[in-house]
């Protein structure tokens, strides 16, 4: 499970650049992901589970109290676990999106820092200077 290992490393050892990108992406995609989960993913999932509306899923500890005229005097006390499930899925989607974007940046950063990856040809004069340097090192080592 290399992906989970990398996600753990990102979550625990991320640097400030990774955190800043995570915050920006998380903020930018929050409403998009929330709408996708609430309006696209949860309705079919609720339908498959027996026509359940996750917005309505809750455990009522104490029902609402109504006055003599039918108005609500005290709101119901309830645990809204359906909304919690939706927010949990939102969080997971945003976290994995951030993780994969950071992973992409890290791959690009490693390629940029890799000395074996040569994208720009070295000018001829610098190659000649490098050869002269190497020859001088060899002659100094052989004279010693």
Secondary structure, DSSP 8 states (H G I E B T S, - for coil): -HHHHHHHHHHHH--HHHHHHHHHHHHHHHHHHHHIIIIIIHHHHHHHTTS--GGG--EEEE--EE-TTS-EEE--EEE-HHHHHHHHHHHHHHHHHHHHHHHHHHHHHHHHH-TT---S---HHHHHHHHHHHHHHHHHHHH-
